[in-house]
Amino acid sequence: MDEARSADPLDNSNGDISNPEAIVTDGGRLAEDMLSKCHTLLRELEEFRSFVTEQKLVQEPAVEIRKFQASVATELKILQKLAESDLTAEKTLHTLRSSNLPFYSAIWESAKASESLVTFHKRFYWDNQPTRDAKRAAQKRCALVDIVACNGEEWIKVSTITGSRLVFEIAKAQWEAADSSSSGDEEDESTVVNGEVNGQNKSSRDREDVLDRMELVKIADDLLRASNAHRIHYKTPRVRIVLPKISSEPAVELLPVLARIRSTGAVIDLGPQNARPQSLELLTTKIFPRLLPSPHPPLTDTLNIDCTILLALVSDLSHTANHPILPGYNVAITRQIELETREHLLPSSLWPAMAHKDLVCTQEAATRMVEIVATIGMPKERSRTELLLVNGAEERDGEELRSAFAKYSDHSIPSTWRLPIRVVPSMTALSDIRAAIEAGSLPHVAEQVAEQLTDINRSVFMYGWMQALTTVSSNRTVAKEIENIVEKEGTGAMGPEIWLREPARSLLGKEKERRK
């Protein structure tokens, strides 16, 4: 609808088409105005792209904006070419007025009003994504989302349709519905005489038929169908439809259409998102930071730490600022060293997320971690392990532990990192899980999840689930397996909250042992 070159005409009521001079003046003013706005839009997009790059985001992917930026750049070339053509030609003026620039500008304004952007112009299919050869036929089996925001949890669709145009679309749909039902009029009339209710039902069906023919309603239905086929953190994405050219107090004729769209569960935003230009300072200090993807989901006050993260917290790779890549290192270790040199996992990601949080791990995770370190850990890795964990009621001063930890790290240990990590009994045998299900603290699918996990993974992930804690892990395989089981069960149950922080860091001693 909006992507074709048939955008709403700009106001040209002051032009006199009988006077070529007036047309040139209005056409020139129109072209100049649109070029200025397009340059501004491109400049803001480039500034945002540079801002994202400068942040050196630890976890990828960063915001995908290149395709959208390329579309705007293409529109600029079209406008520049039009500005150099005959502005007295009706075709030139029509093409200017049909520019996609208002649509692209509305998308960017909606994006700036959102948060935690992911990507622009992404298709979501409600069945298997088609092959390249079948894509044209598959257009009817997908929904195009203009903005994916809130770390994927919100889909935003923008339409620059005007209120007057929507009224026209309603009239057109009414005409088409009346025409298609004319062949069945005699049958309908025969049912009406049986009672007034039948007549009311027919009237209701006619109204529904008219609304279902509306393009905007079809888009909302497609978005609902596509969102029901996708899950983000066990939930379907919420849908937001932005209509910047329809008044926040819409005409009464539009209310049934808006109500029908809202019946899909979509939220509708009416009116312009932002009417004032924004300075570079405002963009970079207030708006752009909000648009960056969140490094992690909302975290609980206490974090459940998986064995993979425990190892990362003591690894020599994590605590060495510039570790050399030596001959004989395998691909995984080399990749981790390269990532660490660029990202610095602890100071840039784990420590900020753990700030002021109580930290726990299950007995099984602690035991496995200690066994690994004792077997192949380097001297500093073993020393850090002794400082990291505490069992039972043992008292150890956090400040003293952080000070001791600093002797084995190239990084400054933050005072907000609460040491030691407390070791807790997991109590996640299948009998414990069944009891939690019967008590209503876990959904029924939890037993199915537990049966698929190894003992150590069951202790870690089921403990976090039972205690309603965020589990921090780099074990993508298990995290995705849990997510797939919960979502496939189809009851809408919420699984355990997992912050998947990957890749973590292996023990350097592990690689040395391999080379021996």
C-alpha positions in Angstrom: 0.0 0.0 0.0 2.6 2.6 1.1 5.6 1.1 -0.7 4.2 1.7 -4.1 4.7 5.1 -5.7 1.1 6.1 -4.8 1.6 7.9 -1.5 -0.9 10.5 -0.5 -0.8 13.7 -2.6 0.8 16.7 -0.9 -1.2 19.9 -0.6 -0.9 21.9 -3.8 -4.0 23.9 -3.5 -2.1 27.2 -4.0 -0.9 26.2 -7.5 -2.8 27.4 -10.6 -2.4 24.7 -13.3 -3.5 27.2 -16.0 -0.4 29.3 -15.2 2.8 27.5 -16.1 4.8 30.0 -14.1 2.8 29.1 -11.0 3.3 25.4 -11.6 7.1 25.9 -11.9 7.1 27.9 -8.7 5.1 25.3 -6.8 6.9 22.4 -8.4 10.2 24.0 -7.5 9.2 24.7 -4.0 7.8 21.2 -3.6 11.0 19.5 -4.9 13.2 21.8 -2.8 11.2 21.0 0.3 11.3 17.3 -0.3 15.0 17.2 -1.1 15.7 19.1 2.2 13.6 16.6 4.2 15.2 13.6 2.5 18.7 14.9 3.2 17.7 15.5 6.9 16.3 12.0 7.1 19.4 10.4 5.6 21.7 12.5 7.9 19.8 11.3 11.0 20.0 7.7 9.8 23.7 8.0 9.2 24.2 9.6 12.6 22.3 6.8 14.2 24.3 4.1 12.3 27.6 5.8 13.4 26.2 6.0 17.0 25.5 2.3 17.0 29.0 1.5 15.7 30.7 3.7 18.3 28.9 1.9 21.1 30.8 -1.3 20.3 27.9 -3.4 21.3 29.0 -6.6 23.0 26.3 -8.8 21.7 25.4 -9.0 18.1 23.4 -8.4 16.0 23.3 -4.7 16.4 20.4 -2.7 14.8 19.9 -3.6 11.2 19.3 -0.3 9.4 21.2 -0.6 6.2 18.3 -1.8 4.0 16.1 1.0 5.2 18.9 3.5 4.8 19.4 2.3 1.2 15.7 2.7 0.4 15.9 6.3 1.5 19.1 6.9 -0.5 17.3 5.5 -3.6 14.4 7.9 -3.0 16.9 10.8 -2.8 18.3 9.9 -6.2 14.7 9.8 -7.6 13.9 13.2 -6.1 17.2 14.7 -7.4 16.4 13.5 -10.9 12.9 14.9 -10.7 14.1 18.3 -9.5 16.3 18.6 -12.6 13.4 17.7 -14.9 10.5 19.8 -16.4 8.6 20.9 -13.3 5.7 22.1 -15.5 5.0 18.5 -16.6 2.0 17.0 -14.8 3.8 13.7 -14.7 6.7 15.2 -12.8 4.4 16.8 -10.3 2.4 13.6 -9.8 5.6 11.6 -9.2 6.8 14.2 -6.7 3.5 14.1 -4.9 3.6 10.3 -4.9 7.0 10.1 -3.4 7.7 7.4 -0.7 9.5 10.1 1.4 6.5 10.8 3.7 6.2 7.1 4.3 9.9 6.6 5.1 9.8 9.7 7.4 6.8 8.4 9.2 8.7 5.1 9.8 11.7 6.8 11.2 9.6 9.1 13.5 7.8 6.0 14.8 11.1 4.2 15.3 12.5 7.2 17.3 9.4 7.0 19.5 10.1 3.3 20.2 13.0 1.6 22.0 15.4 -1.3 21.6 15.3 -1.5 17.8 16.1 -4.7 15.9 15.5 -4.2 12.2 13.3 -2.5 9.5 11.2 -3.9 6.7 11.2 -7.6 7.7 8.9 -10.2 6.4 7.4 -12.8 8.9 5.9 -16.0 7.5 3.1 -17.9 9.2 4.4 -21.2 7.7 7.8 -22.3 6.5 9.8 -19.5 4.8 9.8 -20.2 1.0 12.8 -20.8 -1.3 13.9 -18.1 -3.6 11.9 -19.5 -6.5 8.7 -19.6 -4.5 9.0 -16.2 -2.9 6.6 -14.5 -5.3 3.8 -17.0 -4.6 4.6 -16.8 -0.8 3.8 -13.1 -0.6 0.3 -14.0 0.5 1.6 -16.1 3.4 3.6 -13.4 5.2 3.3 -10.0 6.8 5.7 -7.1 6.2 6.7 -5.4 9.5 8.1 -1.9 9.1 9.9 -1.8 12.5 10.9 -4.6 14.8 11.3 -3.0 18.2 11.6 -3.8 21.9 14.2 -6.5 21.3 11.8 -8.2 18.9 8.8 -8.2 21.2 6.9 -5.4 19.3 6.1 -5.2 15.6 5.2 -1.8 14.2 3.4 -1.2 10.9 3.1 2.3 9.5 0.5 3.5 7.1 0.4 7.1 5.7 -3.2 6.7 4.5 -5.3 9.8 5.3 -8.7 9.9 6.9 -10.4 11.1 3.6 -8.7 8.3 1.7 -9.8 5.7 4.3 -13.4 7.0 4.0 -13.1 6.5 0.2 -11.8 2.9 0.8 -14.8 2.2 3.0 -17.2 3.4 0.3 -15.4 1.3 -2.3 -15.6 -1.8 0.0 -19.3 -1.2 0.6 -19.9 -1.0 -3.2 -17.9 -4.2 -3.8 -19.8 -6.0 -1.0 -23.1 -4.9 -2.3 -22.2 -6.0 -5.8 -21.0 -9.5 -4.7 -24.1 -10.1 -2.6 -26.7 -9.0 -5.2 -27.0 -12.5 -6.6 -28.1 -13.8 -3.2 -30.6 -11.0 -2.4 -33.7 -13.2 -3.0 -32.5 -15.8 -0.6 -31.7 -13.2 2.0 -35.1 -11.6 1.7 -36.8 -14.9 2.2 -34.9 -15.4 5.5 -35.7 -11.9 6.8 -39.5 -12.5 6.9 -38.9 -15.3 9.3 -38.1 -12.8 12.0 -36.3 -9.5 12.8 -33.3 -11.3 14.3 -32.4 -12.8 10.9 -32.5 -9.4 9.3 -30.2 -8.1 12.1 -27.8 -11.0 11.4 -27.7 -10.2 7.8 -27.0 -6.5 8.5 -24.2 -7.6 10.9 -22.7 -10.0 8.3 -22.8 -7.2 5.7 -20.9 -4.8 8.0 -18.3 -7.5 8.7 -18.0 -8.2 5.0 -17.3 -4.6 4.2 -14.7 -4.3 7.0 -13.0 -7.5 5.9 -12.5 -6.1 2.4 -10.5 -3.1 3.8 -6.8 -3.2 2.9 -5.8 -1.9 6.4 -7.9 -4.6 8.0 -6.3 -7.3 5.8 -2.9 -6.0 6.9 -3.9 -6.2 10.6 -5.2 -9.8 10.1 -2.0 -10.8 8.4 0.1 -9.3 11.2 -2.0 -11.2 13.8 -1.6 -14.5 11.9 2.2 -14.0 11.5 2.7 -13.0 15.1 0.8 -16.1 16.3 3.4 -18.1 14.4 6.3 -16.5 16.2 7.5 -16.4 19.8 9.9 -14.1 21.5 10.7 -15.2 25.0 7.7 -17.5 24.9 5.3 -14.7 23.9 3.8 -13.7 20.6 5.0 -10.2 19.5 2.6 -7.4 20.1 1.4 -5.5 17.1 1.3 -1.7 16.9 -0.2 0.1 13.8 0.8 3.7 13.4 -1.5 6.0 11.4 0.1 9.5 11.5 -2.2 11.1 9.0 -5.4 10.2 10.8 -6.5 12.5 13.5 -6.4 11.4 17.1 -10.1 12.3 17.1 -11.1 10.5 13.9 -14.3 10.9 11.9 -17.2 8.8 13.0 -17.1 6.9 9.7 -13.7 5.5 10.6 -14.6 4.2 14.0 -15.8 0.8 12.9 -12.6 0.2 10.9 -10.4 1.1 13.8 -12.5 -1.1 16.2 -12.1 -4.0 13.7 -8.3 -3.5 13.7 -8.2 -3.3 17.5 -10.2 -6.6 17.6 -7.0 -8.4 16.3 -5.2 -7.3 19.5 -3.3 -4.5 17.7 -2.7 -1.2 19.3 -3.3 1.9 17.1 -1.4 5.2 17.3 -3.2 8.1 15.7 -1.6 11.4 14.7 2.0 12.4 14.0 4.6 10.9 16.2 6.8 14.0 16.3 6.1 17.4 14.8 9.3 19.3 15.8 12.8 18.9 14.3 15.4 17.5 16.7 18.9 18.7 17.3 21.9 16.4 17.0 22.6 16.8 20.7 19.0 15.7 21.6 19.3 12.7 19.2 22.7 11.5 20.6 22.0 12.1 24.3 18.3 11.3 24.7 16.9 9.4 21.7 19.6 7.2 20.2 20.6 5.5 23.5 17.0 4.4 23.9 17.0 2.9 20.5 19.9 0.6 21.1 19.0 -3.1 21.6 19.0 -4.0 25.3 22.0 -6.1 26.3 19.9 -8.4 28.4 16.2 -9.0 29.4 14.9 -7.5 32.6 16.8 -9.3 35.3 15.7 -10.5 38.7 17.3 -9.2 41.9 19.0 -12.5 42.4 20.7 -14.2 39.4 21.2 -18.0 39.0 24.6 -18.6 37.4 25.2 -21.5 35.1 28.4 -23.5 35.1 29.4 -22.0 31.7 29.3 -18.5 33.2 31.1 -19.6 36.4 34.0 -20.7 34.2 33.9 -17.4 32.3 34.2 -15.5 35.6 37.5 -17.3 36.5 39.0 -17.9 33.0 42.4 -16.4 32.2 40.9 -15.3 28.8 38.3 -13.1 30.7 40.9 -11.4 32.9 43.7 -10.8 30.4 43.3 -7.5 28.5 45.4 -8.5 25.5 46.0 -12.2 25.4 48.4 -13.3 22.6 47.1 -15.9 20.1 49.7 -18.7 20.1 50.4 -21.3 17.5 48.4 -24.4 18.1 45.3 -22.7 19.6 42.2 -24.2 18.1 39.6 -22.2 16.3 37.2 -21.8 19.3 39.9 -20.4 21.6 41.3 -18.1 18.9 37.8 -16.8 18.3 37.3 -16.2 22.0 40.6 -14.3 22.3 39.7 -12.1 19.3 36.3 -11.4 20.9 37.8 -10.7 24.3 40.3 -8.3 22.8 37.4 -6.3 21.2 34.7 -6.7 23.8 36.1 -7.4 27.3 33.3 -9.7 28.5 33.5 -9.0 32.2 33.7 -5.1 32.4 31.4 -4.5 29.4 28.7 -7.1 29.9 28.7 -9.5 32.9 29.7 -7.1 35.7 27.3 -4.3 34.7 24.5 -6.8 34.5 25.4 -8.3 37.8 25.7 -5.0 39.5 24.0 -4.9 42.9 22.6 -8.4 42.3 22.8 -11.3 44.7 24.4 -14.3 42.9 23.6 -18.0 43.4 24.5 -21.2 41.7 23.3 -24.8 42.3 25.5 -27.3 44.1 25.7 -29.4 40.9 26.9 -26.4 38.8 29.5 -25.5 41.5 30.7 -29.1 41.8 31.2 -29.5 38.0 32.9 -26.1 37.7 35.4 -26.9 40.6 36.1 -30.3 39.1 37.0 -28.8 35.7 39.2 -26.1 37.3 41.0 -28.6 39.5 41.6 -30.9 36.5 42.8 -28.5 33.8 42.8 -25.0 35.3 45.8 -22.7 35.3 47.1 -21.4 38.7 45.3 -18.1 38.5 42.1 -19.8 37.4 42.3 -22.0 40.5 42.9 -19.0 42.7 39.9 -17.1 41.3 37.7 -20.2 41.9 38.6 -20.2 45.6 37.5 -16.6 45.9 34.3 -17.0 43.8 32.1 -19.5 45.7 30.8 -20.0 49.2 28.9 -23.0 50.7 26.2 -22.8 53.4 26.5 -20.2 56.1 30.2 -19.5 55.6 30.9 -15.8 56.1 33.3 -14.1 53.6 33.7 -10.4 53.2 32.8 -9.2 49.7 35.2 -6.2 49.7 38.1 -8.4 50.8 37.2 -10.9 48.1 37.1 -8.2 45.4 40.4 -6.9 46.6 42.0 -10.3 46.4 40.4 -10.9 43.0 42.0 -7.7 41.7 45.5 -9.4 42.0 44.5 -11.9 39.3 42.9 -9.5 36.8 43.9 -6.9 34.3 40.5 -5.2 34.9 39.3 -3.1 37.8 36.9 -5.1 39.9 33.7 -3.1 40.4 32.5 -2.5 44.0 29.0 -3.4 42.7 29.9 -7.1 42.1 28.6 -9.0 45.0 31.0 -11.7 46.0 31.0 -14.5 46.9 28.5 -16.5 44.8 26.3 -18.5 47.2 26.0 -22.3 46.4 22.4 -23.6 47.0 20.9 -27.1 46.8 18.9 -27.3 43.6 16.1 -29.7 44.8 15.1 -30.3 41.2 14.5 -34.1 41.1 11.5 -35.1 39.0 9.5 -35.6 42.2 10.3 -32.0 43.3 9.2 -30.8 39.8 5.9 -32.8 39.9 5.2 -31.4 43.4 5.8 -27.8 42.1 3.4 -28.5 39.2 0.7 -29.8 41.5 1.2 -26.7 43.7 0.7 -24.4 40.6 4.2 -22.9 40.8 5.2 -24.5 37.5 3.2 -25.2 34.3 2.6 -28.8 33.3 5.1 -28.6 30.4 7.9 -28.3 33.1 7.9 -32.0 33.6 8.4 -32.6 29.9 11.3 -30.1 29.9 12.9 -31.7 32.9 12.8 -35.2 31.4 14.8 -34.0 28.4 17.7 -32.4 30.4 20.8 -33.9 31.9 21.2 -33.9 35.6 23.4 -30.8 35.7 21.2 -28.8 33.3 18.1 -29.9 35.1 19.6 -28.6 38.4 20.5 -25.2 36.9 17.6 -24.4 34.6 14.8 -26.0 36.6 16.1 -24.3 39.8 15.9 -20.9 38.1 12.4 -21.7 36.8 11.1 -22.9 40.2 12.6 -19.9 42.1 11.5 -17.4 39.4 15.1 -16.3 38.9 16.9 -15.2 35.7 19.4 -17.9 34.8 22.6 -16.6 33.2 24.1 -19.1 30.8 26.0 -19.4 27.5 24.5 -22.8 26.8 22.5 -22.0 23.6 21.7 -25.6 22.8 19.9 -26.2 26.1 18.2 -22.8 26.2 16.8 -23.2 22.8 15.7 -26.8 23.5 13.7 -25.6 26.6 12.2 -22.7 24.6 11.1 -25.1 21.7 9.5 -27.6 24.1 7.5 -24.9 25.9 6.4 -23.2 22.8 5.5 -26.4 21.0 3.3 -27.5 23.9 1.0 -24.6 22.7 -0.7 -23.6 26.0 1.0 -20.2 26.1 2.9 -21.2 29.2 5.9 -19.1 30.2 9.2 -21.0 30.5 12.3 -20.1 32.6 13.8 -16.7 32.1 17.2 -17.2 30.6 19.8 -14.6 29.7 21.8 -16.3 27.0 25.2 -14.6 27.1 27.3 -16.1 24.5 29.9 -17.0 23.6 31.3 -17.3 27.1 35.0 -18.0 27.9 36.6 -21.3 28.2 39.5 -22.1 30.6 42.8 -21.4 28.9 44.1 -24.4 30.8 41.7 -26.5 28.8 43.4 -25.5 25.6 46.9 -26.1 27.0 45.8 -29.6 28.0 44.5 -30.3 24.5 47.8 -29.2 23.0 49.6 -31.6 25.2 
